[in-house]
Amino acid sequence: MPIPNRRGPRALSDILGELFTARGYGRLLARQELEDAWNAAVGEPLCRQTRLGEVRRGVLNVTVSHPALLEELAAFQKPELLAALRSGAPATTIHDIRFRVGAPGAASGPDEGTEGSPPARARRARPGAGRRRNRGRGPAQA
């Protein structure tokens, strides 16, 4: 099998394809296509109350602003949303949508912001800690 000549002329489509792959433009275009399809599927008032997360193994993660919206989307609109995303964003394979409640405008990484994350565990105080004991030195002081 002959080795392809790298010095000879190449098709522009091959060069652009390699450039898009190297720079990740295909993923950016697929992400924008997915967001546009989501916004069209849920409509204007709801698209501001949701935020698309990443797609892992065909499951799209979506953060919604409150539990009632989560129930509405998950229980009643999920099949229609899946169909709309499959037709509106064919470059992204989506088998399921997983919803969670959080702040749609907040960052979702573990080190990115604290909104929507559980509060840090407070250190437990020992019983009687913080009280001054009276050891026979007169009246207790608070």
Secondary structure, DSSP 8 states (H G I E B T S, - for coil): -----SSS---HHHHHHHHHHHHTHHHHHHHHHHHHHHHHHH-HHHHTTEEEEEEETTEEEEEESSHHHHHIIIIIIHHHHHHHHHHH-TTS--SEEEEEES-TTS--STTS-STTS---------TTTT-----SSSS---
